[in-house]
Amino acid sequence: MSNICEIKVPDVGNVHDIDVVEVSIQAGDVIVLDQTIATLETDKASMDLPATATGTVQQVHIKVGDKVNEGTLIATVLVDDVTATPATPVFETAPASVAEVKPADVVAVPVAHVELNAPTAALIDIPVASQTVQTGSAHASPSVRLFARELGVDLSQITQGSGRKGRILKDDVKHFVKKILVEGVKTGSGAGIPSIPVPDFSAFGAIDIQPLSKINRLTGQHMTSVWLNVPMVTYHDEVDITDMEAFRVALNNEKNKEGVKYTGLLFIVKALAAAMAQFPRFNSSLSSDGESLIFKKYLNIGIAVNTPNGLVVPVLRDVASKSVKQLAIELTEKSEKARSGKLLPSDMQGGCISISSLGGIGGTAFTPIVNAPEVAILGVTKSKMQPVWNGEAFEPRLMLPLDLTYDHRVIDGAEGAQFMEAIKYYLGDIRRLLV
């Protein structure tokens, strides 16, 4: 007996208006369970949408360029037996095993969290044309005018709308904001930042032009906005982790039958959480008007991990209330999801502070960029054995360089230094995390 099955966009976390970048099926095609039928793209990842049934495609309801949300109808399929298998979007390129992530494995790259909508535009202070809306003769509905006011967009600067008789639509306002972000210009004050001229490189030899992924583009836009709007300070220091590393190695030897991998990153996460409990301003965000601080009663830590397709930031949740073993298990689970291409946007949301590392690549220090609206980010570089004076003689100790970048509007120099000392205090003797 044949049935008609509807394939819809599954729950992908609190993400809206997802771009359709590829449709792999058409009416008449025979598809099988889990076959990729479309590719969706958010600001954080490209995701493959698998088929939830085997059968013949009757109709495709989306096309490239459409924006979809949870529950949007993708296709109707004629099947013999309806397969009630929930679709799970998968990464175009999955990150390396998170379970094996150590400070050496995590790559320091800018973190992007950008949604081109009114709340986020206000949150990250998108550079727009004006802080007031000139209604003038702009042909737009009241709802569009309100939307423009929320973004601070001057409708008179949108010369032509895409609606009937040139009416300005919400999409026109969004496209205008995107254009301003790409150009990197603040036109409201009349003082723009000139772009860097790019010559015709083909005049000097063969070239190959490859478009940036959406993740790369939005990362660059967000980091540019952060760089222009956030006064950042980076504080460099190093901590003796000789005893911590000896304990970690011994722990892995004792627990190797449990199948849980204990990495140095787990102890850094716990130390960072303990320090944030002492200094709650590090677990806050500045309001969009710059007049107040938003203190968070939860504590989630994001880990910046580089992938061939761009950056992903798995978030460890409620780290203060979890043991190192629980965090290790959570990392393992996220690793398995990443390897199988099932890391959802919700797995990368809600971070309060981030950790980024050059780890095994090398270097002695760097300046990570704050992932606004977070107010700080901890950088980690490669540990190495050094001679350290103990008061009587030099002895070899394993020293780990740390780099703390913070928003100077929220954190002053003294508090930044005290926060780093707290992290060192816990990493220097991890038994202190128990009291």
Salt bridges, closest charged atoms under 4 A:
GLU6 OE1 - LYS8 NZ 3.57
ASP17 OD2 - LYS174 NZ 3.44
ASP19 OD1 - LYS67 NZ 2.47
ASP19 OD2 - LYS214 NZ 2.31
ASP43 OD1 - LYS44 NZ 3.64
ASP66 OD1 - LYS63 NZ 3.02
GLU183 OE2 - LYS179 NZ 2.59
ASP237 OD2 - LYS424 NZ 3.10
ASP240 OD2 - ARG397 NE 2.69
ASP243 OD1 - ARG397 NH2 3.75
GLU245 OE2 - ARG248 NH2 2.78
GLU258 OE2 - LYS255 NZ 3.81
GLU258 OE1 - LYS325 NZ 3.55
GLU330 OE1 - LYS322 NZ 2.60
ASP347 OD1 - LYS334 NZ 3.78
ASP347 OD2 - LYS337 NZ 2.67
ASP403 OD1 - HIS236 ND1 2.64
ASP407 OD2 - ARG409 NH2 2.77
GLU415 OE1 - ARG281 NE 3.76
GLU421 OE2 - LYS424 NZ 3.27
ASP429 OD2 - ARG431 NH2 2.81
